[in-house]
Amino acid sequence: MKASGLGWAVLLVLLGLVVKGKAEIYIVTVEGEPIISYKGGENGFEATAVESDEKLDTTSELVTSYASHLEKKHDMLLGMLFEHGSYKKLYSYKHLINGFSVHLSPQQAETLKRAPGVKSVERDWKVRKLTTHTPQFLGLPTGVWPAGGGFDRAGEDIVIGFVDSGIYPHHPSFAAHHDDPYGPVPKYRGKCEIDPDTKRDFCNGKIIGAQYFAEAAKAAGAFNPTIDFASPMDGDGHGSHTAAIAAGNNGIPVRLHGHEFGKASGMAPRARIAVYKAIYRLFGGFVADVVAAIDQAVHDGVDILSLSVGPNSPPTNTKTTFLNPFDATLLAAVKAGVFVAQAAGNGGPFPKTLVSYSPWIASVAAAIDDRRYKNHLNLGNGKALAGLGLSPSTHPNQTYTMVAANDVLLDSSATKFSPSDCQRPEVLNKKLVEGNILLCGYSFNFVVGTASIKKVSETAKALGAVGFVLAVENVSPGTKFDPVPVGIPGILITDVSKTMDLIDYYNVSTPRDWTGRVKSFKAIGSIGDGLMPILHKSAPEVALFSARGPNIRDFSFQDADLLKPDILAPGSLIWAAWSPNGTDEPNFVGEGFALISGTSMAAPHIAGIAALLKQKHPQWSPAAIKSALMTTSTKLDRAGRPLQAQQYSETEAMKLVPATPFDYGSGHVNPRAALDPGLIFDAGYEDYVGFLCTTPGIDIHEIKKYTNSPCNSTIGRPSNLNTPSITISHLVGTQTVTRTVTNVAEEETYVITARMHPSIAIETRPSAMTLRPGASRKFSVTLTTRSVTGSYCFGEITMKGSRGHKVTIPVVAMGHWR
């Protein structure tokens, strides 16, 4: 979790202390079908509903007239209940849910709850961001892009919508090239806002739509136009970064401080980008704005939605994780045929930390890929201390005198500025620093973001130092150190024992007078070259911060019969575009690229790869795309060993443990195999409603309220939802689940095998089946508790095809005697 997340948590606490009576933002749903599910029946309005996975024609006269009818009803309801001027309607939601968001007092909200025709009134709860060599690591240039016509056609005419912090449109990753212009995309109807400062529009053919949503943020008094920008402009950096990961241009040189770190490319370099800004730098975002952005994106005709945001805290009224305005809107988006990738969350490595719960969403965990940046500091006593530093080396075959910041103060009063941070060149003596290596201390200020490594390098440069060392003397558990690119030799020593070696050597080599003042600086050292990455065979590994399962069905943390996360994708130290006015990461202020980590970075990898699948298989449903990604994923690392996950050891240091489906879902994404999965596990809107109807503890009135669908499901149990994974959180005796597979390749015979932890018996039937092209077949899986271990057991089902396809799905169960 980034330190800035603390600010939002505090802000939420402050917001919770508001005196009763102060206006708040509420999301209201009302009776009557939204456009996507209206089957007719209201006087003078014909049906607008779509079949599952079908695109909505929002330009038709039927849709526009029914939309304005719903909006009038929202306005009428508010106008009848409240005095004009005593409330402010922020948005009308008409496409995916029927309702509106409104800024009014808690007393007015109570009145609204009791009004006829009102189904639900929820106080807004906030969301936050879940914060590139990866195309080669994933095998895209050789294995996947040629199938789509090469990188210059990969993702052609697929529109990816980003609900994020906006975009910096002038970045080379988003440039439209004159030698290969983008044609129009008739299916996309989104608009392009004009930049109020430059009067230029945000679109260029590559960026095809750009809008911003801040009505709730403005009503709450959180929006500051000077830093948040009343336009789709990215005032943070996060939105530009995620858009470039999914759909940035191919082969863009990543240059910082005069060094090129490689070429950046999106997963689908020819896909179009549609920007729906609803996330802001200091406060994250409001669900009312995010729901409006998603509603608009689906209305505009995006194919894929990339969400690197998740709820800050559980919604106020809803008990169920799967039913709230946010997840219900995404369910309707999937009904409209839009694939949704969402970051799983950054609360790892602890169990039940996911913020993405629902089966209709692809929840993405974060992996560390094979690139590591290491460096070393060579001391005059022959010791070499390992550390991190994306920096050039000091002059080869030469050593330099080392001076500690605390020993080169201009005067003693400077100590009040914590000078060892090296954030202020003016408190240090340039004469003593010039030509030497400056030693600085890593304090708590770096953790909270008031000090930065970038600033240390600027201080060292301003004082004429040849380089700097930043040493960590004490470390709070779980502090994550990422390498930061700097223009002069520099290294961060993160291991406290190595820092002690450095301090001991410095003290022994630095004679002082009786007052403690240095007589002469005798410690010497040199800094190695940290610009070249070391490629590790142990990759991928599940990142420490990546949120873990099991999934929960309600906010009292009851386990759900559904596996989450779904899939693992690169999310650690990802190079991608940055907004020069973005301040989200103090080490990259003013830069054109940033190297950052988070499940925020993993989700757009999946969004971009999903675009490649959609390009090759335009008729596939969102569930089919998700199934292809999951069943072809890998559970082995580059060296062929089972995946490992970063975890805390007893001493709070980091260790590697064998990973489980609660860490990686079905495994690490394998784009080449996903293009041709052989079989898919398909599901549609009715199946998801069936899952909701059979989940224990969900009120069927709640389901009707959010989905406008009755409960007449035939699936019997939530574990029978046709997902490419099987989870039974409470297995008593014997239970049989069924799955249906559809053949998306040529005729093939599959042999089905299963393995499971010995405490649970597993049996599949039939043991083999032959499917013609397009044919579907059912198979059953029977699990029986043999012994109770008190913990989850893991296994998998493998379907091996006679033409070489291999489909695997994870099985997760916990046995109970009753």
Stockholm file with secondary structure:
# STOCKHOLM 1.0

chainA/1-818         MKASGLGWAVLLVLLGLVVKGKAEIYIVTVEGEPIISYKGGENGFEATAVESDEKLDTTSELVTSYASHLEKKHDMLLGMLFEHGSYKKLYSYKHLINGFSVHLSPQQAETLKRAPGVKSVERDWKVRKLTTHTPQFLGLPTGVWPAGGGFDRAGEDIVIGFVDSGIYPHHPSFAAHHDDPYGPVPKYRGKCEIDPDTKRDFCNGKIIGAQYFAEAAKAAGAFNPTIDFASPMDGDGHGSHTAAIAAGNNGIPVRLHGHEFGKASGMAPRARIAVYKAIYRLFGGFVADVVAAIDQAVHDGVDILSLSVGPNSPPTNTKTTFLNPFDATLLAAVKAGVFVAQAAGNGGPFPKTLVSYSPWIASVAAAIDDRRYKNHLNLGNGKALAGLGLSPSTHPNQTYTMVAANDVLLDSSATKFSPSDCQRPEVLNKKLVEGNILLCGYSFNFVVGTASIKKVSETAKALGAVGFVLAVENVSPGTKFDPVPVGIPGILITDVSKTMDLIDYYNVSTPRDWTGRVKSFKAIGSIGDGLMPILHKSAPEVALFSARGPNIRDFSFQDADLLKPDILAPGSLIWAAWSPNGTDEPNFVGEGFALISGTSMAAPHIAGIAALLKQKHPQWSPAAIKSALMTTSTKLDRAGRPLQAQQYSETEAMKLVPATPFDYGSGHVNPRAALDPGLIFDAGYEDYVGFLCTTPGIDIHEIKKYTNSPCNSTIGRPSNLNTPSITISHLVGTQTVTRTVTNVAEEETYVITARMHPSIAIETRPSAMTLRPGASRKFSVTLTTRSVTGSYCFGEITMKGSRGHKVTIPVVAMGHWR
#=GR chainA/1-818 SS CCTHHHHHHHHHHHHHTCCTTSCEEEEEEESSCCGGGCCSCSTTCCCCCCCTTCCCCTTSHHHHHHHHHHHHHHHHHHHHHSCTTSCEEEEEECSSSSEEEEEECHHHHHHHHHSTTEEEEEECCEEEECCCCHHHHTTHHHHTGGGGTSGGGTTTTCEEEEEESCBCTTSGGGCCCTTSCCCCCTTCCCCBCBCTTTCCBSCCSSEEEEEECCHHHHHTTCCCHHHHCSSSBCSSSHHHHHHHHHHCCTTEEEEETTEEEEEECCSSTTCEEEEEECCBTTTBEEHHHHHHHHHHHHHHTCSEEEECEEESSCCSSCCBSSCSHHHHHHHHHHHTTCEEEEECCSCTTSTTCCSCCCTTSEEEEEEECSEECCEEEEETTSCEEEEBCBSCCSCTTCCEEEEEGGGSBSSGGGGGGCGGGCCCGGGBCHHHHTTSEEEEEECHHHHHTSSCHHHHHHHHHHTTCSEEEEEESSCCTTCCCCCCBCSSCEEEECCHHHHHHHHHHHHHHCCBCTTSCBSCCCCEEEECCCCSCEECTTCCEECTTSCCCCCBSBTTCCBCSSCCCCEEEECSSEEEECCTTCCSSGGGTTCSEEEECSHHHHHHHHHHHHHHHHHHCTTCCHHHHHHHHHHTCBCBCTTSSBCEEEEECTTSCEEEEECCHHHHTTCBCCHHHHTSCSEECCCCHHHHHHHHHHSTTCCHHHHHHHHCCCCCCCCCSGGGSCCSSEEEEEEESEEEEEEEEEECSSSEEEEEEEEECTTEEEEEESSEEEECTTCEEEEEEEEEESSCCSSCEEEEEEEEETTSCEEEEEEEEEEECC
#=GC SS_cons         CCTHHHHHHHHHHHHHTCCTTSCEEEEEEESSCCGGGCCSCSTTCCCCCCCTTCCCCTTSHHHHHHHHHHHHHHHHHHHHHSCTTSCEEEEEECSSSSEEEEEECHHHHHHHHHSTTEEEEEECCEEEECCCCHHHHTTHHHHTGGGGTSGGGTTTTCEEEEEESCBCTTSGGGCCCTTSCCCCCTTCCCCBCBCTTTCCBSCCSSEEEEEECCHHHHHTTCCCHHHHCSSSBCSSSHHHHHHHHHHCCTTEEEEETTEEEEEECCSSTTCEEEEEECCBTTTBEEHHHHHHHHHHHHHHTCSEEEECEEESSCCSSCCBSSCSHHHHHHHHHHHTTCEEEEECCSCTTSTTCCSCCCTTSEEEEEEECSEECCEEEEETTSCEEEEBCBSCCSCTTCCEEEEEGGGSBSSGGGGGGCGGGCCCGGGBCHHHHTTSEEEEEECHHHHHTSSCHHHHHHHHHHTTCSEEEEEESSCCTTCCCCCCBCSSCEEEECCHHHHHHHHHHHHHHCCBCTTSCBSCCCCEEEECCCCSCEECTTCCEECTTSCCCCCBSBTTCCBCSSCCCCEEEECSSEEEECCTTCCSSGGGTTCSEEEECSHHHHHHHHHHHHHHHHHHCTTCCHHHHHHHHHHTCBCBCTTSSBCEEEEECTTSCEEEEECCHHHHTTCBCCHHHHTSCSEECCCCHHHHHHHHHHSTTCCHHHHHHHHCCCCCCCCCSGGGSCCSSEEEEEEESEEEEEEEEEECSSSEEEEEEEEECTTEEEEEESSEEEECTTCEEEEEEEEEESSCCSSCEEEEEEEEETTSCEEEEEEEEEEECC
//
